[in-house]
Amino acid sequence: MSGAKVEMYTTGWCGFCLRAKALLSRKGVVFEEYRVDSTPALREDMQRRSQGGRTVPQIFIDDRHIGGCDELLALERSGELDPLLGLD
């Protein structure tokens, strides 16, 4: 289980969101999901926190903006994701 705080802004129909959630779930990471399609006010929060990011997912690990699914997968490929998540 991860010691990091992981937050993800998503929509219900986003394939990239599903991929990102699947990767984190496979690693046993518990994350907070904010659905911007069901609570539109969250979109403003997402854009503010991500410095203008409009697409989903927008992923944060310990309040650090990671980016979207592509960036999450790149961190996984480079071996940098597990240390960020507190997984050893």
PyMOL Python script that loads the backbone (N, CA, C, O; Angstrom):
from pymol import cmd

cmd.read_pdbstr("""\
ATOM      1  N   MET A   1       0.839  -1.187   0.000  1.00  0.00           N
ATOM      2  CA  MET A   1       0.000   0.000   0.000  1.00  0.00           C
ATOM      3  C   MET A   1       0.882   1.248   0.000  1.00  0.00           C
ATOM      4  O   MET A   1       1.941   1.291   0.627  1.00  0.00           O
ATOM      5  N   SER A   2       0.414   2.240  -0.713  1.00  0.00           N
ATOM      6  CA  SER A   2       1.170   3.472  -0.886  1.00  0.00           C
ATOM      7  C   SER A   2       1.076   4.376   0.341  1.00  0.00           C
ATOM      8  O   SER A   2       0.037   4.448   0.998  1.00  0.00           O
ATOM      9  N   GLY A   3       2.170   5.056   0.634  1.00  0.00           N
ATOM     10  CA  GLY A   3       2.150   6.039   1.687  1.00  0.00           C
ATOM     11  C   GLY A   3       1.887   7.435   1.146  1.00  0.00           C
ATOM     12  O   GLY A   3       1.690   8.376   1.916  1.00  0.00           O
ATOM     13  N   ALA A   4       1.882   7.574  -0.183  1.00  0.00           N
ATOM     14  CA  ALA A   4       1.689   8.872  -0.810  1.00  0.00           C
ATOM     15  C   ALA A   4       0.202   9.194  -0.938  1.00  0.00           C
ATOM     16  O   ALA A   4      -0.640   8.303  -1.049  1.00  0.00           O
ATOM     17  N   LYS A   5      -0.091  10.479  -0.920  1.00  0.00           N
ATOM     18  CA  LYS A   5      -1.457  10.949  -1.172  1.00  0.00           C
ATOM     19  C   LYS A   5      -1.595  11.131  -2.679  1.00  0.00           C
ATOM     20  O   LYS A   5      -0.899  11.946  -3.285  1.00  0.00           O
ATOM     21  N   VAL A   6      -2.506  10.358  -3.276  1.00  0.00           N
ATOM     22  CA  VAL A   6      -2.692  10.403  -4.724  1.00  0.00           C
ATOM     23  C   VAL A   6      -4.105  10.898  -5.019  1.00  0.00           C
ATOM     24  O   VAL A   6      -5.087  10.372  -4.495  1.00  0.00           O
ATOM     25  N   GLU A   7      -4.186  11.919  -5.867  1.00  0.00           N
ATOM     26  CA  GLU A   7      -5.467  12.487  -6.270  1.00  0.00           C
ATOM     27  C   GLU A   7      -5.534  12.522  -7.791  1.00  0.00           C
ATOM     28  O   GLU A   7      -4.534  12.772  -8.465  1.00  0.00           O
ATOM     29  N   MET A   8      -6.739  12.263  -8.328  1.00  0.00           N
ATOM     30  CA  MET A   8      -6.898  12.232  -9.767  1.00  0.00           C
ATOM     31  C   MET A   8      -8.237  12.854 -10.147  1.00  0.00           C
ATOM     32  O   MET A   8      -9.284  12.466  -9.628  1.00  0.00           O
ATOM     33  N   TYR A   9      -8.192  13.812 -11.050  1.00  0.00           N
ATOM     34  CA  TYR A   9      -9.406  14.402 -11.613  1.00  0.00           C
ATOM     35  C   TYR A   9      -9.751  13.608 -12.870  1.00  0.00           C
ATOM     36  O   TYR A   9      -8.901  13.403 -13.737  1.00  0.00           O
ATOM     37  N   THR A  10     -11.007  13.161 -12.962  1.00  0.00           N
ATOM     38  CA  THR A  10     -11.411  12.260 -14.033  1.00  0.00           C
ATOM     39  C   THR A  10     -12.805  12.612 -14.551  1.00  0.00           C
ATOM     40  O   THR A  10     -13.496  13.482 -14.021  1.00  0.00           O
ATOM     41  N   THR A  11     -13.188  11.893 -15.615  1.00  0.00           N
ATOM     42  CA  THR A  11     -14.585  11.823 -16.045  1.00  0.00           C
ATOM     43  C   THR A  11     -14.934  10.349 -16.176  1.00  0.00           C
ATOM     44  O   THR A  11     -14.051   9.491 -16.191  1.00  0.00           O
ATOM     45  N   GLY A  12     -16.215  10.063 -16.271  1.00  0.00           N
ATOM     46  CA  GLY A  12     -16.665   8.681 -16.357  1.00  0.00           C
ATOM     47  C   GLY A  12     -16.400   8.008 -17.686  1.00  0.00           C
ATOM     48  O   GLY A  12     -16.423   6.780 -17.759  1.00  0.00           O
ATOM     49  N   TRP A  13     -16.148   8.767 -18.740  1.00  0.00           N
ATOM     50  CA  TRP A  13     -16.002   8.185 -20.075  1.00  0.00           C
ATOM     51  C   TRP A  13     -14.584   8.267 -20.639  1.00  0.00           C
ATOM     52  O   TRP A  13     -14.373   7.979 -21.817  1.00  0.00           O
ATOM     53  N   CYS A  14     -13.639   8.644 -19.836  1.00  0.00           N
ATOM     54  CA  CYS A  14     -12.273   8.880 -20.295  1.00  0.00           C
ATOM     55  C   CYS A  14     -11.439   7.595 -20.268  1.00  0.00           C
ATOM     56  O   CYS A  14     -11.196   7.028 -19.202  1.00  0.00           O
ATOM     57  N   GLY A  15     -11.009   7.146 -21.432  1.00  0.00           N
ATOM     58  CA  GLY A  15     -10.176   5.949 -21.519  1.00  0.00           C
ATOM     59  C   GLY A  15      -8.815   6.121 -20.854  1.00  0.00           C
ATOM     60  O   GLY A  15      -8.296   5.184 -20.248  1.00  0.00           O
ATOM     61  N   PHE A  16      -8.238   7.315 -20.965  1.00  0.00           N
ATOM     62  CA  PHE A  16      -6.948   7.581 -20.324  1.00  0.00           C
ATOM     63  C   PHE A  16      -7.085   7.528 -18.803  1.00  0.00           C
ATOM     64  O   PHE A  16      -6.176   7.082 -18.104  1.00  0.00           O
ATOM     65  N   CYS A  17      -8.236   7.990 -18.301  1.00  0.00           N
ATOM     66  CA  CYS A  17      -8.495   7.919 -16.859  1.00  0.00           C
ATOM     67  C   CYS A  17      -8.542   6.458 -16.418  1.00  0.00           C
ATOM     68  O   CYS A  17      -7.980   6.092 -15.385  1.00  0.00           O
ATOM     69  N   LEU A  18      -9.219   5.630 -17.211  1.00  0.00           N
ATOM     70  CA  LEU A  18      -9.313   4.205 -16.878  1.00  0.00           C
ATOM     71  C   LEU A  18      -7.930   3.554 -16.853  1.00  0.00           C
ATOM     72  O   LEU A  18      -7.645   2.740 -15.973  1.00  0.00           O
ATOM     73  N   ARG A  19      -7.076   3.904 -17.807  1.00  0.00           N
ATOM     74  CA  ARG A  19      -5.714   3.338 -17.844  1.00  0.00           C
ATOM     75  C   ARG A  19      -4.911   3.758 -16.623  1.00  0.00           C
ATOM     76  O   ARG A  19      -4.222   2.941 -16.012  1.00  0.00           O
ATOM     77  N   ALA A  20      -5.001   5.037 -16.268  1.00  0.00           N
ATOM     78  CA  ALA A  20      -4.254   5.532 -15.109  1.00  0.00           C
ATOM     79  C   ALA A  20      -4.756   4.869 -13.826  1.00  0.00           C
ATOM     80  O   ALA A  20      -3.957   4.463 -12.981  1.00  0.00           O
ATOM     81  N   LYS A  21      -6.071   4.760 -13.682  1.00  0.00           N
ATOM     82  CA  LYS A  21      -6.635   4.128 -12.486  1.00  0.00           C
ATOM     83  C   LYS A  21      -6.248   2.655 -12.420  1.00  0.00           C
ATOM     84  O   LYS A  21      -5.972   2.135 -11.339  1.00  0.00           O
ATOM     85  N   ALA A  22      -6.227   1.977 -13.573  1.00  0.00           N
ATOM     86  CA  ALA A  22      -5.852   0.559 -13.595  1.00  0.00           C
ATOM     87  C   ALA A  22      -4.412   0.370 -13.147  1.00  0.00           C
ATOM     88  O   ALA A  22      -4.118  -0.553 -12.387  1.00  0.00           O
ATOM     89  N   LEU A  23      -3.511   1.228 -13.607  1.00  0.00           N
ATOM     90  CA  LEU A  23      -2.105   1.115 -13.208  1.00  0.00           C
ATOM     91  C   LEU A  23      -1.960   1.307 -11.700  1.00  0.00           C
ATOM     92  O   LEU A  23      -1.292   0.520 -11.029  1.00  0.00           O
ATOM     93  N   LEU A  24      -2.583   2.345 -11.178  1.00  0.00           N
ATOM     94  CA  LEU A  24      -2.479   2.603  -9.736  1.00  0.00           C
ATOM     95  C   LEU A  24      -3.114   1.477  -8.930  1.00  0.00           C
ATOM     96  O   LEU A  24      -2.582   1.082  -7.892  1.00  0.00           O
ATOM     97  N   SER A  25      -4.241   0.962  -9.396  1.00  0.00           N
ATOM     98  CA  SER A  25      -4.911  -0.137  -8.684  1.00  0.00           C
ATOM     99  C   SER A  25      -4.055  -1.399  -8.679  1.00  0.00           C
ATOM    100  O   SER A  25      -3.980  -2.094  -7.666  1.00  0.00           O
ATOM    101  N   ARG A  26      -3.402  -1.700  -9.821  1.00  0.00           N
ATOM    102  CA  ARG A  26      -2.511  -2.874  -9.883  1.00  0.00           C
ATOM    103  C   ARG A  26      -1.387  -2.759  -8.868  1.00  0.00           C
ATOM    104  O   ARG A  26      -0.909  -3.768  -8.349  1.00  0.00           O
ATOM    105  N   LYS A  27      -0.967  -1.544  -8.585  1.00  0.00           N
ATOM    106  CA  LYS A  27       0.103  -1.325  -7.614  1.00  0.00           C
ATOM    107  C   LYS A  27      -0.419  -1.269  -6.184  1.00  0.00           C
ATOM    108  O   LYS A  27       0.366  -1.126  -5.247  1.00  0.00           O
ATOM    109  N   GLY A  28      -1.733  -1.378  -6.005  1.00  0.00           N
ATOM    110  CA  GLY A  28      -2.311  -1.338  -4.668  1.00  0.00           C
ATOM    111  C   GLY A  28      -2.404   0.066  -4.095  1.00  0.00           C
ATOM    112  O   GLY A  28      -2.513   0.241  -2.882  1.00  0.00           O
ATOM    113  N   VAL A  29      -2.362   1.066  -4.969  1.00  0.00           N
ATOM    114  CA  VAL A  29      -2.392   2.462  -4.538  1.00  0.00           C
ATOM    115  C   VAL A  29      -3.846   2.907  -4.343  1.00  0.00           C
ATOM    116  O   VAL A  29      -4.686   2.742  -5.227  1.00  0.00           O
ATOM    117  N   VAL A  30      -4.112   3.462  -3.189  1.00  0.00           N
ATOM    118  CA  VAL A  30      -5.420   4.054  -2.913  1.00  0.00           C
ATOM    119  C   VAL A  30      -5.347   5.501  -3.363  1.00  0.00           C
ATOM    120  O   VAL A  30      -4.402   6.213  -3.024  1.00  0.00           O
ATOM    121  N   PHE A  31      -6.343   5.941  -4.128  1.00  0.00           N
ATOM    122  CA  PHE A  31      -6.323   7.315  -4.620  1.00  0.00           C
ATOM    123  C   PHE A  31      -7.701   7.935  -4.461  1.00  0.00           C
ATOM    124  O   PHE A  31      -8.722   7.249  -4.425  1.00  0.00           O
ATOM    125  N   GLU A  32      -7.692   9.255  -4.369  1.00  0.00           N
ATOM    126  CA  GLU A  32      -8.914  10.039  -4.290  1.00  0.00           C
ATOM    127  C   GLU A  32      -9.269  10.445  -5.718  1.00  0.00           C
ATOM    128  O   GLU A  32      -8.452  11.029  -6.429  1.00  0.00           O
ATOM    129  N   GLU A  33     -10.500  10.128  -6.131  1.00  0.00           N
ATOM    130  CA  GLU A  33     -10.938  10.467  -7.486  1.00  0.00           C
ATOM    131  C   GLU A  33     -11.945  11.601  -7.422  1.00  0.00           C
ATOM    132  O   GLU A  33     -12.913  11.552  -6.663  1.00  0.00           O
ATOM    133  N   TYR A  34     -11.700  12.627  -8.236  1.00  0.00           N
ATOM    134  CA  TYR A  34     -12.611  13.767  -8.327  1.00  0.00           C
ATOM    135  C   TYR A  34     -13.222  13.769  -9.728  1.00  0.00           C
ATOM    136  O   TYR A  34     -12.532  14.023 -10.716  1.00  0.00           O
ATOM    137  N   ARG A  35     -14.506  13.488  -9.799  1.00  0.00           N
ATOM    138  CA  ARG A  35     -15.204  13.404 -11.089  1.00  0.00           C
ATOM    139  C   ARG A  35     -15.670  14.791 -11.524  1.00  0.00           C
ATOM    140  O   ARG A  35     -16.629  15.329 -10.971  1.00  0.00           O
ATOM    141  N   VAL A  36     -14.993  15.365 -12.508  1.00  0.00           N
ATOM    142  CA  VAL A  36     -15.336  16.711 -12.964  1.00  0.00           C
ATOM    143  C   VAL A  36     -16.593  16.723 -13.824  1.00  0.00           C
ATOM    144  O   VAL A  36     -17.173  17.785 -14.048  1.00  0.00           O
ATOM    145  N   ASP A  37     -17.027  15.551 -14.313  1.00  0.00           N
ATOM    146  CA  ASP A  37     -18.263  15.507 -15.088  1.00  0.00           C
ATOM    147  C   ASP A  37     -19.492  15.522 -14.183  1.00  0.00           C
ATOM    148  O   ASP A  37     -20.528  16.063 -14.568  1.00  0.00           O
ATOM    149  N   SER A  38     -19.399  14.950 -13.011  1.00  0.00           N
ATOM    150  CA  SER A  38     -20.552  14.921 -12.105  1.00  0.00           C
ATOM    151  C   SER A  38     -20.554  16.104 -11.140  1.00  0.00           C
ATOM    152  O   SER A  38     -21.598  16.426 -10.571  1.00  0.00           O
ATOM    153  N   THR A  39     -19.407  16.759 -10.942  1.00  0.00           N
ATOM    154  CA  THR A  39     -19.317  17.944 -10.086  1.00  0.00           C
ATOM    155  C   THR A  39     -18.503  18.996 -10.842  1.00  0.00           C
ATOM    156  O   THR A  39     -17.295  19.111 -10.639  1.00  0.00           O
ATOM    157  N   PRO A  40     -19.167  19.765 -11.717  1.00  0.00           N
ATOM    158  CA  PRO A  40     -18.452  20.708 -12.580  1.00  0.00           C
ATOM    159  C   PRO A  40     -17.580  21.719 -11.839  1.00  0.00           C
ATOM    160  O   PRO A  40     -16.580  22.167 -12.400  1.00  0.00           O
ATOM    161  N   ALA A  41     -17.910  22.093 -10.620  1.00  0.00           N
ATOM    162  CA  ALA A  41     -17.089  23.056  -9.875  1.00  0.00           C
ATOM    163  C   ALA A  41     -15.672  22.520  -9.656  1.00  0.00           C
ATOM    164  O   ALA A  41     -14.734  23.297  -9.477  1.00  0.00           O
ATOM    165  N   LEU A  42     -15.518  21.198  -9.671  1.00  0.00           N
ATOM    166  CA  LEU A  42     -14.188  20.606  -9.491  1.00  0.00           C
ATOM    167  C   LEU A  42     -13.261  20.916 -10.665  1.00  0.00           C
ATOM    168  O   LEU A  42     -12.040  20.910 -10.511  1.00  0.00           O
ATOM    169  N   ARG A  43     -13.843  21.189 -11.844  1.00  0.00           N
ATOM    170  CA  ARG A  43     -13.018  21.487 -13.021  1.00  0.00           C
ATOM    171  C   ARG A  43     -12.186  22.755 -12.794  1.00  0.00           C
ATOM    172  O   ARG A  43     -11.024  22.821 -13.196  1.00  0.00           O
ATOM    173  N   GLU A  44     -12.789  23.758 -12.149  1.00  0.00           N
ATOM    174  CA  GLU A  44     -12.047  24.989 -11.841  1.00  0.00           C
ATOM    175  C   GLU A  44     -10.884  24.690 -10.897  1.00  0.00           C
ATOM    176  O   GLU A  44      -9.781  25.204 -11.080  1.00  0.00           O
ATOM    177  N   ASP A  45     -11.135  23.865  -9.897  1.00  0.00           N
ATOM    178  CA  ASP A  45     -10.082  23.476  -8.953  1.00  0.00           C
ATOM    179  C   ASP A  45      -8.972  22.739  -9.692  1.00  0.00           C
ATOM    180  O   ASP A  45      -7.790  22.996  -9.464  1.00  0.00           O
ATOM    181  N   MET A  46      -9.357  21.815 -10.585  1.00  0.00           N
ATOM    182  CA  MET A  46      -8.390  21.046 -11.363  1.00  0.00           C
ATOM    183  C   MET A  46      -7.520  21.984 -12.200  1.00  0.00           C
ATOM    184  O   MET A  46      -6.298  21.838 -12.223  1.00  0.00           O
ATOM    185  N   GLN A  47      -8.137  22.936 -12.882  1.00  0.00           N
ATOM    186  CA  GLN A  47      -7.385  23.837 -13.750  1.00  0.00           C
ATOM    187  C   GLN A  47      -6.452  24.735 -12.943  1.00  0.00           C
ATOM    188  O   GLN A  47      -5.335  25.022 -13.375  1.00  0.00           O
ATOM    189  N   ARG A  48      -6.904  25.175 -11.782  1.00  0.00           N
ATOM    190  CA  ARG A  48      -6.059  26.008 -10.921  1.00  0.00           C
ATOM    191  C   ARG A  48      -4.854  25.216 -10.435  1.00  0.00           C
ATOM    192  O   ARG A  48      -3.718  25.683 -10.525  1.00  0.00           O
ATOM    193  N   ARG A  49      -5.104  24.021  -9.923  1.00  0.00           N
ATOM    194  CA  ARG A  49      -4.021  23.213  -9.355  1.00  0.00           C
ATOM    195  C   ARG A  49      -3.021  22.751 -10.414  1.00  0.00           C
ATOM    196  O   ARG A  49      -1.829  22.617 -10.138  1.00  0.00           O
ATOM    197  N   SER A  50      -3.521  22.508 -11.630  1.00  0.00           N
ATOM    198  CA  SER A  50      -2.654  21.973 -12.685  1.00  0.00           C
ATOM    199  C   SER A  50      -2.084  23.079 -13.576  1.00  0.00           C
ATOM    200  O   SER A  50      -1.518  22.797 -14.632  1.00  0.00           O
ATOM    201  N   GLN A  51      -2.235  24.344 -13.147  1.00  0.00           N
ATOM    202  CA  GLN A  51      -1.712  25.469 -13.920  1.00  0.00           C
ATOM    203  C   GLN A  51      -2.345  25.547 -15.301  1.00  0.00           C
ATOM    204  O   GLN A  51      -1.665  25.815 -16.292  1.00  0.00           O
ATOM    205  N   GLY A  52      -3.671  25.307 -15.362  1.00  0.00           N
ATOM    206  CA  GLY A  52      -4.406  25.472 -16.611  1.00  0.00           C
ATOM    207  C   GLY A  52      -4.737  24.192 -17.352  1.00  0.00           C
ATOM    208  O   GLY A  52      -5.294  24.249 -18.448  1.00  0.00           O
ATOM    209  N   GLY A  53      -4.411  23.034 -16.783  1.00  0.00           N
ATOM    210  CA  GLY A  53      -4.723  21.774 -17.449  1.00  0.00           C
ATOM    211  C   GLY A  53      -6.222  21.608 -17.668  1.00  0.00           C
ATOM    212  O   GLY A  53      -7.009  21.761 -16.734  1.00  0.00           O
ATOM    213  N   ARG A  54      -6.619  21.294 -18.904  1.00  0.00           N
ATOM    214  CA  ARG A  54      -8.034  21.174 -19.233  1.00  0.00           C
ATOM    215  C   ARG A  54      -8.459  19.731 -19.498  1.00  0.00           C
ATOM    216  O   ARG A  54      -9.648  19.415 -19.460  1.00  0.00           O
ATOM    217  N   THR A  55      -7.499  18.869 -19.764  1.00  0.00           N
ATOM    218  CA  THR A  55      -7.833  17.487 -20.089  1.00  0.00           C
ATOM    219  C   THR A  55      -7.766  16.616 -18.838  1.00  0.00           C
ATOM    220  O   THR A  55      -7.131  16.975 -17.847  1.00  0.00           O
ATOM    221  N   VAL A  56      -8.422  15.485 -18.903  1.00  0.00           N
ATOM    222  CA  VAL A  56      -8.374  14.516 -17.815  1.00  0.00           C
ATOM    223  C   VAL A  56      -7.678  13.262 -18.317  1.00  0.00           C
ATOM    224  O   VAL A  56      -7.731  12.956 -19.509  1.00  0.00           O
ATOM    225  N   PRO A  57      -7.029  12.538 -17.423  1.00  0.00           N
ATOM    226  CA  PRO A  57      -6.903  12.821 -16.001  1.00  0.00           C
ATOM    227  C   PRO A  57      -5.842  13.880 -15.729  1.00  0.00           C
ATOM    228  O   PRO A  57      -4.933  14.094 -16.531  1.00  0.00           O
ATOM    229  N   GLN A  58      -5.976  14.526 -14.596  1.00  0.00           N
ATOM    230  CA  GLN A  58      -4.918  15.357 -14.023  1.00  0.00           C
ATOM    231  C   GLN A  58      -4.574  14.675 -12.703  1.00  0.00           C
ATOM    232  O   GLN A  58      -5.436  14.514 -11.840  1.00  0.00           O
ATOM    233  N   ILE A  59      -3.321  14.278 -12.549  1.00  0.00           N
ATOM    234  CA  ILE A  59      -2.895  13.431 -11.438  1.00  0.00           C
ATOM    235  C   ILE A  59      -1.926  14.199 -10.541  1.00  0.00           C
ATOM    236  O   ILE A  59      -1.031  14.900 -11.013  1.00  0.00           O
ATOM    237  N   PHE A  60      -2.134  14.046  -9.241  1.00  0.00           N
ATOM    238  CA  PHE A  60      -1.281  14.679  -8.233  1.00  0.00           C
ATOM    239  C   PHE A  60      -0.809  13.617  -7.253  1.00  0.00           C
ATOM    240  O   PHE A  60      -1.600  12.798  -6.786  1.00  0.00           O
ATOM    241  N   ILE A  61       0.477  13.633  -6.946  1.00  0.00           N
ATOM    242  CA  ILE A  61       1.041  12.748  -5.925  1.00  0.00           C
ATOM    243  C   ILE A  61       1.664  13.639  -4.867  1.00  0.00           C
ATOM    244  O   ILE A  61       2.589  14.401  -5.149  1.00  0.00           O
ATOM    245  N   ASP A  62       1.153  13.540  -3.648  1.00  0.00           N
ATOM    246  CA  ASP A  62       1.591  14.405  -2.547  1.00  0.00           C
ATOM    247  C   ASP A  62       1.581  15.879  -2.968  1.00  0.00           C
ATOM    248  O   ASP A  62       2.540  16.614  -2.735  1.00  0.00           O
ATOM    249  N   ASP A  63       0.480  16.286  -3.590  1.00  0.00           N
ATOM    250  CA  ASP A  63       0.251  17.661  -4.050  1.00  0.00           C
ATOM    251  C   ASP A  63       1.179  18.101  -5.181  1.00  0.00           C
ATOM    252  O   ASP A  63       1.145  19.267  -5.576  1.00  0.00           O
ATOM    253  N   ARG A  64       1.988  17.218  -5.700  1.00  0.00           N
ATOM    254  CA  ARG A  64       2.837  17.527  -6.862  1.00  0.00           C
ATOM    255  C   ARG A  64       2.072  17.150  -8.126  1.00  0.00           C
ATOM    256  O   ARG A  64       1.599  16.021  -8.254  1.00  0.00           O
ATOM    257  N   HIS A  65       1.951  18.081  -9.049  1.00  0.00           N
ATOM    258  CA  HIS A  65       1.250  17.805 -10.299  1.00  0.00           C
ATOM    259  C   HIS A  65       2.107  16.908 -11.178  1.00  0.00           C
ATOM    260  O   HIS A  65       3.213  17.277 -11.573  1.00  0.00           O
ATOM    261  N   ILE A  66       1.581  15.724 -11.478  1.00  0.00           N
ATOM    262  CA  ILE A  66       2.298  14.760 -12.306  1.00  0.00           C
ATOM    263  C   ILE A  66       1.975  14.980 -13.773  1.00  0.00           C
ATOM    264  O   ILE A  66       2.835  14.820 -14.639  1.00  0.00           O
ATOM    265  N   GLY A  67       0.728  15.348 -14.046  1.00  0.00           N
ATOM    266  CA  GLY A  67       0.258  15.496 -15.424  1.00  0.00           C
ATOM    267  C   GLY A  67      -0.875  14.518 -15.667  1.00  0.00           C
ATOM    268  O   GLY A  67      -1.704  14.272 -14.791  1.00  0.00           O
ATOM    269  N   GLY A  68      -0.898  13.963 -16.871  1.00  0.00           N
ATOM    270  CA  GLY A  68      -1.952  13.041 -17.250  1.00  0.00           C
ATOM    271  C   GLY A  68      -1.475  11.603 -17.308  1.00  0.00           C
ATOM    272  O   GLY A  68      -0.461  11.237 -16.715  1.00  0.00           O
ATOM    273  N   CYS A  69      -2.227  10.803 -18.031  1.00  0.00           N
ATOM    274  CA  CYS A  69      -1.927   9.369 -18.144  1.00  0.00           C
ATOM    275  C   CYS A  69      -0.557   9.132 -18.790  1.00  0.00           C
ATOM    276  O   CYS A  69       0.214   8.293 -18.324  1.00  0.00           O
ATOM    277  N   ASP A  70      -0.259   9.869 -19.858  1.00  0.00           N
ATOM    278  CA  ASP A  70       1.028   9.670 -20.548  1.00  0.00           C
ATOM    279  C   ASP A  70       2.204   9.914 -19.609  1.00  0.00           C
ATOM    280  O   ASP A  70       3.178   9.162 -19.612  1.00  0.00           O
ATOM    281  N   GLU A  71       2.107  10.961 -18.813  1.00  0.00           N
ATOM    282  CA  GLU A  71       3.182  11.280 -17.872  1.00  0.00           C
ATOM    283  C   GLU A  71       3.292  10.219 -16.781  1.00  0.00           C
ATOM    284  O   GLU A  71       4.395   9.851 -16.376  1.00  0.00           O
ATOM    285  N   LEU A  72       2.139   9.726 -16.304  1.00  0.00           N
ATOM    286  CA  LEU A  72       2.136   8.652 -15.303  1.00  0.00           C
ATOM    287  C   LEU A  72       2.805   7.397 -15.860  1.00  0.00           C
ATOM    288  O   LEU A  72       3.624   6.774 -15.185  1.00  0.00           O
ATOM    289  N   LEU A  73       2.453   7.028 -17.096  1.00  0.00           N
ATOM    290  CA  LEU A  73       3.048   5.845 -17.720  1.00  0.00           C
ATOM    291  C   LEU A  73       4.544   6.041 -17.971  1.00  0.00           C
ATOM    292  O   LEU A  73       5.320   5.093 -17.848  1.00  0.00           O
ATOM    293  N   ALA A  74       4.951   7.254 -18.320  1.00  0.00           N
ATOM    294  CA  ALA A  74       6.383   7.529 -18.518  1.00  0.00           C
ATOM    295  C   ALA A  74       7.146   7.374 -17.208  1.00  0.00           C
ATOM    296  O   ALA A  74       8.255   6.841 -17.194  1.00  0.00           O
ATOM    297  N   LEU A  75       6.557   7.838 -16.106  1.00  0.00           N
ATOM    298  CA  LEU A  75       7.199   7.654 -14.798  1.00  0.00           C
ATOM    299  C   LEU A  75       7.325   6.173 -14.467  1.00  0.00           C
ATOM    300  O   LEU A  75       8.333   5.744 -13.907  1.00  0.00           O
ATOM    301  N   GLU A  76       6.308   5.395 -14.810  1.00  0.00           N
ATOM    302  CA  GLU A  76       6.345   3.943 -14.570  1.00  0.00           C
ATOM    303  C   GLU A  76       7.470   3.306 -15.386  1.00  0.00           C
ATOM    304  O   GLU A  76       8.254   2.518 -14.858  1.00  0.00           O
ATOM    305  N   ARG A  77       7.548   3.648 -16.673  1.00  0.00           N
ATOM    306  CA  ARG A  77       8.576   3.068 -17.553  1.00  0.00           C
ATOM    307  C   ARG A  77       9.984   3.421 -17.090  1.00  0.00           C
ATOM    308  O   ARG A  77      10.899   2.606 -17.211  1.00  0.00           O
ATOM    309  N   SER A  78      10.165   4.625 -16.562  1.00  0.00           N
ATOM    310  CA  SER A  78      11.505   5.065 -16.166  1.00  0.00           C
ATOM    311  C   SER A  78      11.891   4.580 -14.768  1.00  0.00           C
ATOM    312  O   SER A  78      13.027   4.769 -14.333  1.00  0.00           O
ATOM    313  N   GLY A  79      10.934   3.947 -14.059  1.00  0.00           N
ATOM    314  CA  GLY A  79      11.219   3.468 -12.711  1.00  0.00           C
ATOM    315  C   GLY A  79      11.067   4.545 -11.644  1.00  0.00           C
ATOM    316  O   GLY A  79      11.404   4.313 -10.483  1.00  0.00           O
ATOM    317  N   GLU A  80      10.565   5.717 -12.021  1.00  0.00           N
ATOM    318  CA  GLU A  80      10.442   6.827 -11.068  1.00  0.00           C
ATOM    319  C   GLU A  80       9.121   6.831 -10.306  1.00  0.00           C
ATOM    320  O   GLU A  80       8.996   7.528  -9.299  1.00  0.00           O
ATOM    321  N   LEU A  81       8.133   6.064 -10.770  1.00  0.00           N
ATOM    322  CA  LEU A  81       6.815   6.136 -10.156  1.00  0.00           C
ATOM    323  C   LEU A  81       6.790   5.516  -8.763  1.00  0.00           C
ATOM    324  O   LEU A  81       6.261   6.124  -7.833  1.00  0.00           O
ATOM    325  N   ASP A  82       7.346   4.328  -8.601  1.00  0.00           N
ATOM    326  CA  ASP A  82       7.288   3.653  -7.301  1.00  0.00           C
ATOM    327  C   ASP A  82       7.874   4.497  -6.157  1.00  0.00           C
ATOM    328  O   ASP A  82       7.265   4.584  -5.090  1.00  0.00           O
ATOM    329  N   PRO A  83       9.058   5.124  -6.365  1.00  0.00           N
ATOM    330  CA  PRO A  83       9.571   5.980  -5.291  1.00  0.00           C
ATOM    331  C   PRO A  83       8.638   7.151  -4.960  1.00  0.00           C
ATOM    332  O   PRO A  83       8.489   7.512  -3.792  1.00  0.00           O
ATOM    333  N   LEU A  84       8.008   7.749  -5.990  1.00  0.00           N
ATOM    334  CA  LEU A  84       7.064   8.828  -5.732  1.00  0.00           C
ATOM    335  C   LEU A  84       5.880   8.362  -4.903  1.00  0.00           C
ATOM    336  O   LEU A  84       5.354   9.097  -4.067  1.00  0.00           O
ATOM    337  N   LEU A  85       5.474   7.122  -5.155  1.00  0.00           N
ATOM    338  CA  LEU A  85       4.323   6.552  -4.460  1.00  0.00           C
ATOM    339  C   LEU A  85       4.686   5.999  -3.075  1.00  0.00           C
ATOM    340  O   LEU A  85       3.807   5.627  -2.297  1.00  0.00           O
ATOM    341  N   GLY A  86       5.974   5.950  -2.782  1.00  0.00           N
ATOM    342  CA  GLY A  86       6.398   5.381  -1.502  1.00  0.00           C
ATOM    343  C   GLY A  86       6.383   3.860  -1.509  1.00  0.00           C
ATOM    344  O   GLY A  86       6.283   3.224  -0.460  1.00  0.00           O
ATOM    345  N   LEU A  87       6.483   3.277  -2.715  1.00  0.00           N
ATOM    346  CA  LEU A  87       6.529   1.813  -2.849  1.00  0.00           C
ATOM    347  C   LEU A  87       7.981   1.385  -2.998  1.00  0.00           C
ATOM    348  O   LEU A  87       8.733   1.972  -3.776  1.00  0.00           O
ATOM    349  N   ASP A  88       8.365   0.378  -2.264  1.00  0.00           N
ATOM    350  CA  ASP A  88       9.764  -0.082  -2.336  1.00  0.00           C
ATOM    351  C   ASP A  88       9.878  -1.454  -2.910  1.00  0.00           C
ATOM    352  O   ASP A  88      10.984  -1.980  -3.037  1.00  0.00           O
TER     353      ASP A  88
END
""", "prot")
cmd.dss("prot")
cmd.show_as("cartoon", "prot")
cmd.util.cbc("prot")
cmd.orient("prot")
